[in-house]
């Protein structure tokens, strides 16, 4: 045998040996069986390459990070670093007791769905519901940025921004100039960005550094010099948060970049959902930002000025919910599952990626089979090919159970929303996929307000009018090659 042949055989044997060792580690971690099987298949089908993929995406940092975070949480309480956490804990305790005593505002059969979801979110984390809120819903980046820039101009104390992606772009430059002006006025400006989501900024360091020279504090969330080797590439801060003066907050699906304004030729019009909250629920957006800032910088900046007294703003009931690999429970995932299971009339979903786990998929199929109106709007334009291909394999299950799928044709659909009957409207950063449910740091708002839900439902049906229905008969007749591609992509869905 030639030297090349010996080297190839040695590489082949070594790859399988390392793959076998890693496989045993994965099995002993008692992960979801589907994920475990996916990794075993990758090691068998892609020797060598599979190990590299695992190093980048597969290491289970959730347990290690959770232990580290729990230790951090203990020190926060012991040292009283975040005084307002006590107030939130007391509020959650009071609301839990109200549910037990059946004196919660949603204490009748008509409001059973809301009560179940509210109770679940109280038990999965410190996510109190608040009633003094006014909500505005935006359907694209133009609406969101026009209002955000106006609020930034009117800021009197501080501006906190946290985004997965912040691009050097026209809108990015416009925001930069406004923030620099506010910093010159003495306004406190802090920005958190995701180190992986903003990897492009390494090539455009001047964009961030210019803001830093004017006193704006900008930090990457959990930075890693070697993310592919360190295993942190798989754990991303996907949150979108803006807080102005502790009284106004934003969250949703819109990052900072020109494509979100519809200025990308490939995508055209960019349909998204973002909300502006004025009221008590801004405290939770603020708390999540400040804790993320502490995780990132170890700087304690929480003072009463970040939680000013808020007068009456409105009557919308909201729960702001965070989830991530540092959480004991996958709160958004569990809330979606519970809400879908409680649906009596309708389930409306918009998502750019549809890779549900077995529990969500089974809940949707069960709802459709029992007569609930299940509708999903999904982009026809592709931005991530393998994720898009895998999503179509799940549509087969939805259609066969009686659900309906629509492909958005007006532009690119990046909107992330779930509407259950006329009871619950949820939007935020979380997609309807395994990555958002289990790997990313996400944030969503659950809104229990019939007027807001009515407006969101009207937007949903407007989007449906700009979509083409994916007919069962047409979908069933797609080529065998497409079916094979979808099935192969679906095998990788637990790690997409």
Secondary structure as GFF3:
##gff-version 3
##sequence-region A 1 496
A	DSSP	alpha_helix	3	28	.	.	.	ID=ss1
A	DSSP	alpha_helix	33	45	.	.	.	ID=ss2
A	DSSP	alpha_helix	49	57	.	.	.	ID=ss3
A	DSSP	alpha_helix	61	78	.	.	.	ID=ss4
A	DSSP	alpha_helix	83	100	.	.	.	ID=ss5
A	DSSP	three_ten_helix	109	111	.	.	.	ID=ss6
A	DSSP	alpha_helix	112	124	.	.	.	ID=ss7
A	DSSP	beta_strand	129	130	.	.	.	ID=ss8
A	DSSP	beta_strand	133	140	.	.	.	ID=ss9
A	DSSP	alpha_helix	141	153	.	.	.	ID=ss10
A	DSSP	beta_strand	158	163	.	.	.	ID=ss11
A	DSSP	alpha_helix	170	184	.	.	.	ID=ss12
A	DSSP	beta_strand	188	194	.	.	.	ID=ss13
A	DSSP	three_ten_helix	199	204	.	.	.	ID=ss14
A	DSSP	alpha_helix	205	212	.	.	.	ID=ss15
A	DSSP	beta_strand	217	221	.	.	.	ID=ss16
A	DSSP	alpha_helix	227	230	.	.	.	ID=ss17
A	DSSP	three_ten_helix	232	234	.	.	.	ID=ss18
A	DSSP	beta_strand	241	244	.	.	.	ID=ss19
A	DSSP	beta_strand	248	252	.	.	.	ID=ss20
A	DSSP	three_ten_helix	258	261	.	.	.	ID=ss21
A	DSSP	beta_strand	269	279	.	.	.	ID=ss22
A	DSSP	alpha_helix	282	297	.	.	.	ID=ss23
A	DSSP	three_ten_helix	304	306	.	.	.	ID=ss24
A	DSSP	beta_strand	317	323	.	.	.	ID=ss25
A	DSSP	alpha_helix	331	342	.	.	.	ID=ss26
A	DSSP	beta_strand	346	350	.	.	.	ID=ss27
A	DSSP	beta_strand	354	355	.	.	.	ID=ss28
A	DSSP	alpha_helix	358	369	.	.	.	ID=ss29
A	DSSP	beta_strand	373	379	.	.	.	ID=ss30
A	DSSP	alpha_helix	385	400	.	.	.	ID=ss31
A	DSSP	beta_strand	404	408	.	.	.	ID=ss32
A	DSSP	beta_strand	411	413	.	.	.	ID=ss33
A	DSSP	beta_strand	417	420	.	.	.	ID=ss34
A	DSSP	beta_strand	424	428	.	.	.	ID=ss35
A	DSSP	beta_strand	432	433	.	.	.	ID=ss36
A	DSSP	alpha_helix	434	438	.	.	.	ID=ss37
A	DSSP	beta_strand	442	448	.	.	.	ID=ss38
A	DSSP	alpha_helix	450	465	.	.	.	ID=ss39
A	DSSP	beta_strand	467	469	.	.	.	ID=ss40
A	DSSP	alpha_helix	472	476	.	.	.	ID=ss41
A	DSSP	alpha_helix	480	491	.	.	.	ID=ss42
A	DSSP	three_ten_helix	493	495	.	.	.	ID=ss43
###
